[in-house]
Amino acid sequence: LFERVGRGLMLTPAGHELLAHVRRMGEAATHMSLTAAGRSQSIEGLVRISATDIYASALLPRFVARLRSLEPRVRVEVITTNNFSDLRRREADIAIRNAPPTQPDLIARKIAQARANLYASNSYMAANGPFRSPGDLNRADFVEMDASLKGADTLNAAFGLSLARENFPVVSENMQVAWELVKQGAGIGIMDEHIGENEPLVQRALPTLSPITFPIWLVAHRELTSSRRLRRVFDLLVKYLIDEKKDGRA
């Protein structure tokens, strides 16, 4: 690679070729490092968005279509999970959650304060209703939306009810499936009001029951501060979710 010239050394042709190769490797490594650190300034590449299955199906399809029309070089992966994706381990880049993050190195924006109520299909209400008081719900069937089988405790605490485990004969940990079961008359279920009120197949199980409130947060990895790609998607998603809430579609 080197040959001695006087008291110094000079690169041989093979050395020059290797040096060029090393420089290219260094440039590639630098680019990889910048990309991994979120400092790439191009609006292209993959963005992973995490949401519950019900929000993923009700909210994200319209958003992804809009995003693709605005930023066609951005690829989107929708991750459906009813657990919190670990953004620090990059299980997702952006997440829609119902609670603020507890980790200090995540970035969060509160989108809205949403409301949820109890819904049943029109056919179920025709066969089993009406329910005029919280006590009347003790004779109703409910769809369990949590595999932990704590639906009775959850709804009792949230709405001041006195349901028993026997009130939950149907269980699905997939919220989208559980909601379909409610719509088809399998029992009463809890749902975001904006979804429930826009579904013609269902009605409120107990119209006099006060809804519960819960927050909707958009959470992102700290890479958001240095990645134009993630910042662009995050900002568009914030605007989209706020608009959907204002229009009553989410």
BELBEL-V158727 format. One record per residue. N is the residue number from 1. RES is the residue in one letter. NEAR is the number of other C-alpha atoms within 8 Angstrom. D_LAST is the distance of its C-alpha to the last C-alpha in Angstrom with 2 decimals. Layout:
N,RES,NEAR,D_LAST
N,RES,NEAR,D_LAST
This chain:
1,L,8,66.20
2,F,8,68.60
3,E,8,72.20
4,R,8,74.54
5,V,7,75.83
6,G,5,78.43
7,R,5,76.96
8,G,6,73.35
9,L,9,70.90
10,M,8,69.40
11,L,10,66.56
12,T,9,67.73
13,P,7,65.95
14,A,8,64.21
15,G,10,63.15
16,H,10,61.68
17,E,8,59.73
18,L,8,58.40
19,L,8,57.53
20,A,8,55.43
21,H,8,53.64
22,V,8,53.04
23,R,8,51.67
24,R,8,49.20
25,M,8,48.19
26,G,8,47.76
27,E,8,45.57
28,A,8,43.41
29,A,8,43.21
30,T,8,42.24
31,H,8,39.46
32,M,8,38.18
33,S,8,38.37
34,L,10,36.48
35,T,9,33.74
36,A,7,33.56
37,A,7,33.41
38,G,10,30.54
39,R,11,32.79
40,S,10,32.55
41,Q,7,31.82
42,S,6,30.82
43,I,10,27.26
44,E,9,27.68
45,G,8,27.51
46,L,8,25.18
47,V,14,22.00
48,R,11,20.58
49,I,13,16.97
50,S,15,16.42
51,A,15,13.45
52,T,13,13.41
53,D,12,13.80
54,I,9,10.72
55,Y,9,8.48
56,A,14,11.16
57,S,9,10.99
58,A,9,7.37
59,L,10,6.70
60,L,10,10.33
61,P,9,12.27
62,R,7,11.25
63,F,10,11.79
64,V,9,15.04
65,A,8,16.28
66,R,8,15.87
67,L,11,17.50
68,R,11,20.27
69,S,7,21.08
70,L,6,21.49
71,E,9,23.12
72,P,8,24.81
73,R,8,26.89
74,V,12,24.08
75,R,10,23.62
76,V,9,20.49
77,E,8,20.57
78,V,10,17.44
79,I,10,18.54
80,T,9,17.00
81,T,10,18.27
82,N,8,17.64
83,N,5,20.18
84,F,6,20.19
85,S,9,21.49
86,D,8,24.59
87,L,12,23.99
88,R,8,27.57
89,R,5,28.88
90,R,8,26.66
91,E,8,24.84
92,A,13,21.94
93,D,13,21.73
94,I,14,18.18
95,A,12,16.03
96,I,12,12.58
97,R,12,13.83
98,N,8,13.63
99,A,7,17.06
100,P,9,19.05
101,P,8,21.67
102,T,4,25.16
103,Q,5,27.02
104,P,5,28.41
105,D,7,28.33
106,L,12,24.56
107,I,9,22.52
108,A,10,19.28
109,R,7,16.89
110,K,9,14.81
111,I,11,11.46
112,A,9,10.43
113,Q,8,11.57
114,A,10,9.06
115,R,11,10.57
116,A,12,11.49
117,N,14,13.94
118,L,11,16.35
119,Y,15,16.01
120,A,16,18.77
121,S,15,19.47
122,N,10,21.33
123,S,8,24.34
124,Y,12,24.39
125,M,11,24.31
126,A,8,27.05
127,A,6,29.18
128,N,7,28.67
129,G,7,27.38
130,P,8,27.20
131,F,9,26.55
132,R,7,27.70
133,S,8,27.93
134,P,11,26.73
135,G,7,30.10
136,D,9,29.47
137,L,9,26.81
138,N,10,29.73
139,R,6,30.74
140,A,10,27.38
141,D,10,26.32
142,F,12,23.29
143,V,16,21.65
144,E,15,22.13
145,M,12,19.30
146,D,11,21.65
147,A,9,24.94
148,S,5,26.55
149,L,9,26.90
150,K,8,25.99
151,G,12,23.46
152,A,13,25.88
153,D,8,26.42
154,T,8,22.75
155,L,11,21.84
156,N,11,25.18
157,A,8,24.62
158,A,8,21.06
159,F,10,21.79
160,G,8,25.58
161,L,10,26.36
162,S,8,29.46
163,L,11,28.42
164,A,8,30.76
165,R,8,30.44
166,E,5,31.70
167,N,12,28.54
168,F,13,26.75
169,P,9,28.60
170,V,9,25.87
171,V,12,24.51
172,S,12,22.29
173,E,9,21.23
174,N,10,18.81
175,M,11,15.55
176,Q,9,14.65
177,V,8,18.16
178,A,15,17.99
179,W,10,15.01
180,E,8,17.09
181,L,11,20.02
182,V,15,18.38
183,K,11,17.56
184,Q,8,21.19
185,G,12,22.73
186,A,12,23.76
187,G,14,22.73
188,I,15,20.25
189,G,14,17.40
190,I,8,14.91
191,M,11,11.15
192,D,10,8.05
193,E,10,8.30
194,H,11,5.06
195,I,11,6.03
196,G,12,9.55
197,E,9,9.89
198,N,7,9.00
199,E,7,11.48
200,P,6,14.98
201,L,7,16.92
202,V,12,16.13
203,Q,11,16.74
204,R,9,16.98
205,A,11,20.01
206,L,12,21.38
207,P,5,20.14
208,T,6,22.20
209,L,8,20.70
210,S,6,19.08
211,P,8,15.72
212,I,9,15.84
213,T,8,14.15
214,F,9,13.46
215,P,11,12.83
216,I,13,10.74
217,W,14,13.46
218,L,13,14.24
219,V,14,17.79
220,A,14,20.44
221,H,13,24.11
222,R,8,26.59
223,E,11,27.49
224,L,12,24.68
225,T,6,27.33
226,S,9,29.71
227,S,12,27.83
228,R,12,26.78
229,R,14,24.90
230,L,11,22.68
231,R,11,22.38
232,R,9,21.32
233,V,10,18.57
234,F,10,17.43
235,D,8,17.48
236,L,9,15.64
237,L,9,12.82
238,V,10,12.77
239,K,8,12.68
240,Y,9,10.02
241,L,11,7.49
242,I,10,8.95
243,D,8,8.86
244,E,10,5.26
245,K,11,5.12
246,K,7,8.38
247,D,7,7.84
248,G,7,5.64
249,R,9,3.81
250,A,10,0.00
